Amino acid sequence: MKLHPEFFARIVEVFGAEGAAWIDALPSLLAEAAERWGLQVGEPFEPLSYNYVAPAVRRGGETAVLKAGVPGAELRSEIAALRHYDGRGAVRLLESDADRGLLLLERVTPGTPLVALDDDEDATRIAAGVMRRLWRPPPAGHEFPAVGDWLRGFERHRARCERGSGPFPATLFARGEALAGELLETSGAPVVLHGDFHHWNILRGEREPWLAIDPKGVVGEPAYEAGALLRNPTPDYLRWPGIERVMARRVEILAETLGFERERIAGWGFAQAVLSACWSHEDHGAGWEPAIACAEILGRVLRKG
């Protein structure tokens, strides 16, 4: 398979020996999916991140997208989230096999990502509208992780860094960790959140004007969802002129559109930016700088009130 070496290196870096075995098995997995679901599979979408994703055509001529990933809890949550959304605000799940790490998805056309919009205020309002379509209470007996589970990333980071903050500014890290705990304790009624709701995961469609893709599937209060949107598109947003003003305006629009307190949205954005830095440090040992820079910007937005 002619894929970029960085894709293979990233999979091994995050998944270790299991990822290396998955890479070796990938050609046979794709062939299995093609035969099983009657697909002609095209060249993958580039750049690939942590999954193999390619356009496909079914026997009847219907277009689709084949996604293959390392089987595990995260992929199972994605499948469960897509089933829960059932096409409402999100891409439809056509077929899946969690044990094999395979998903067959609706092809979103034209598929232009929200990041392509020049007007950030319009993009923020569109994103808020898609958020509202996704949010519904979790089903009984669900196995989605909770936001509280994700927030344990702060403690894992402390454990790796001998109870300190590691390369992060100590005051910033402590504030992010404390604020995350406060927001969690005062959270409202939970819904099934996308969990990675940013500009590259919102595509222009035909069945609905905009559709979300690649949900993580996590249960928490709706205001939590704003965090990923606020710190993206990373790292490009850090070079925008007047980024602090842009960030403050995003917070205002989300508060007005979704009906949440401005401080709660900015607070989750700040805490999640620090948490995102923890995850980058945990997975790669690097690449956390944009998230910390975002936290610093949101910290100033919070202080200005």
N, C-alpha and C positions, 0 to 999 in steps of 0.2 A: 504494500500500500504506500502510495506517495503522499505522505503527510509530513507536516513541518516537524522537525526534531524537537522543537520547543513543546509541542503538544505531548509527545511521549515523555519528555523529561518532567513536565508538570504532573502528569498522571503518576509517575513513579515517585516523585517528590511527596505528593499528598497521600497516596495509597500504598506506597511501599511495594513489597513482594506481590501483594494482591493486585496492585495496579499493573505490575510487569506481566503477570499471568494473563490479565484481562487484555492487554495489548497483543500478546501472542495469539489469543483466542479471537480477537476482533474480526478478522476476515471470515472465519467460520460462523461467528455470530450473525454477521450481516447477511451471509448466504442463507443461514437458517431463517432469518426474518423474511427475506425476500421470497423464499419458497413457501413459508408458512402463511404469509399474508398476501401472496400474489403480487409482488412488487417488482418494478424496475427502479433501481436505486441509482441516483445520479452522483456527481462529485460532491463532496461535503462543502457546507458553507464555511468560508474562512473569514476570520481566524477562529479556530476551535479553542474552547477554553478547557472544560473538564469533562466534556461529553463529545461523542461523535454524532454530528447532526447533518443530515443530507436530504435533499428533495427526493421524492419518490412518486411513482405513478402506479395506481392499483389496476387490476385487470380490466375493470370497467371504464378506465380512463380518468378516474377521480385522482386529483393531485393530493399529496399528503407529504408529511415530513417524518422521516425515520430518525429516532434518537436512541443511542445506545450509550450506557454509562456503567460504571463499576457498581454492581448490585450492592445495596446497603440501605440503611434506615432513611437517608436523605432522599434517595430515589423512590422509595416506598411512600414517603410523605408527599412527594410531588404527584405521584399517581393518585393518591387518595384525595389530594386537594383538587386536582383536575376533575375527578369524579364528583366531588362535592359541588364544584362550581357548575358542572354540567353545561358548559358553553356560555354561561351568563357572565359576560365581562372577560372571559378567558377563552383561549383556544380549546377546541373540543378534543378529548381523548378518544381515539377510534379503537385502538387495541393496546394491550399491554401485557407484559410478562415480567413481574417484579423480580422473580428468581433469576431470570436471565438478563435483567437490566435493559429491557427493550420497551420502547413506547412508539406507537404510531399515532401521529397527531394530524389534526386539520392543518392544511396549508393556508396561511393567512396571506391574502393578496390585497393590495400590492405589497404589503409587508414593510412599508417605510417605518423606521423606528421614530419614536417621539423626539429623539435627540436631533432629528433633522429640522425641526421647527426652529425658525429664527427668533420668534417671540417667546421669551421664557415665561412671561405671565400667562400667555395662552396655553403653553405646554403644562404649566402647573395646574391650571383649571381643568384641562383635559384629564390629567392624571388623577385629580381628585374625583372626577366623575366616574372613572373606571374603578377606583377604589370602592366607591359606594356600591357599585354593582356586584362586587365580589363578596362583600362582607355579609355573612350569615352565621348564626350560632353553630357551633360544632355539633355533629351528630352524636347520639348516645353511643357510648362504648368506643369512641374514637381512640386512635393511637398516635395522634399528632403530638409532637413535642410542644411544650409550653414556653412562653417567653422567659419564664423563670429558669428553665433548663438552659436556654441560650446565655442568660446572664452569668452563669457559672464560669463563663470564659474569663471574667475578671479574676476569680479565685485561682483558676488554672494558671493565669499569667503571673500572679503573685507567687505561686508555688514554684514556677520555673525560674523566677527571678529572686529567689531567696527572700521572699516576703517583701520585696521592694517593687518599684515600678519599671525596672529594666531600663531600656533606652528612652522611655517616655518621660516627659516632665512630671515630677512627682505630684505636684499640686493639681495638675490637670487630670492625671489618672485618678487620684483620690476623689476629686470632685465628680468625675464621670461615674465611678463606682458607687459613690454615695447617692447621687441623683438617680441612678438606675434603680437602686433599692427603694428609694422613696416613691418613685413613680409606680413601681411594681406593687407596693403595699396599698396604694390608693387607686389602683386600676379599676376601670369600669367593667361592664359585662363583656365577656370574651366573645370573639368571633374567629373564624378561620382566616388568618391573614396570609397574604402572598409571601411575605417575609424577605423578598428581594426586589421590591417594587421600585424600579428605576427606569430611566429613559430608554435604555436598550431593550428592556423587557416589555415595552408597550408598543404594539405595532398597529399601523393603519390597516383596517380590514374592509370587507364588503358586507359580511353578515351583520356586523356591528361596526360603527365607525372606528373604534379602537379596541384592541383585545390584548390582554396580558398573556405572556408566555413564561415558562420556567419558574413556576411557584415553588417555594421551599415547603410551604404548608406548616404553619405554626399557630398556636392558639394564644391569643392575648387581646388586650383592648385595642380598638381601632386606631387610636392616636399613635400607637407604636409604628404603624405602617409608614408614617411620614419620614422616618429616619433615613432609609436608603435613597429616597427621592432627594432629600436635602443635600446629601453628600455626593451627588452625581450630576453630570457625567464626569467621573473621576479619570485622570487628574486634570482634564482640560479646564474645568470650571475655575481652578485656582489661578488661571491666567486671564480670566475675564476682568475687564476694568470695572471697578466699583463692586467687587464681589460681595462685600459686606452688605451693601445696599440691596443687591440682588437677593441675597439670602434672607434678609429681613422682609423683603417683599414677598418671597415665597412663603414664609411663615405666616404673614398676614393673610395671603390668599387662601392658604389651607385652613386657617382658623375661621375665616369668613365662610368658606364653601362647606366645610365639614362640621362646623359648629362646636369646635373644641377651643379650649383656652390657648391663647398664643404661647404662653409660657410652657404649657404642657407639650405642645408640638416642638418648640425649640429645645425643650429639655430632653425629650426622647431623641431628637436629632443629635444633640451634644453627646449624650450617654452612648448612643449607638456608634457614633464616629470613633469614640475611644474603644468601644468593644470591637469594632471592625479592625482597628489597629492591632488589638490583641490577637484576633484570628489570623491576621497576616503574619504577625510575628510567630505565632504557633505553627502555622503551616509552612512558611517559607523562611522565617528568620529575617525577612526584609520586606520591602514594599509597603510598610505601614505609614510612611511619611505623609502621603496625601490625606489619609484619614485623620491624623493628628492635626494637620493644618486646618482641615475642615472643623474639627472640634474647637480649635482656637478661634476661628471665625464665629462659630455659633455661640461660644462663650461670651464673646463681645456683644453679640445680638441679645443674649439673655441679660447681660448686665445693664444694657440700655433700656430694657423693659418695654 
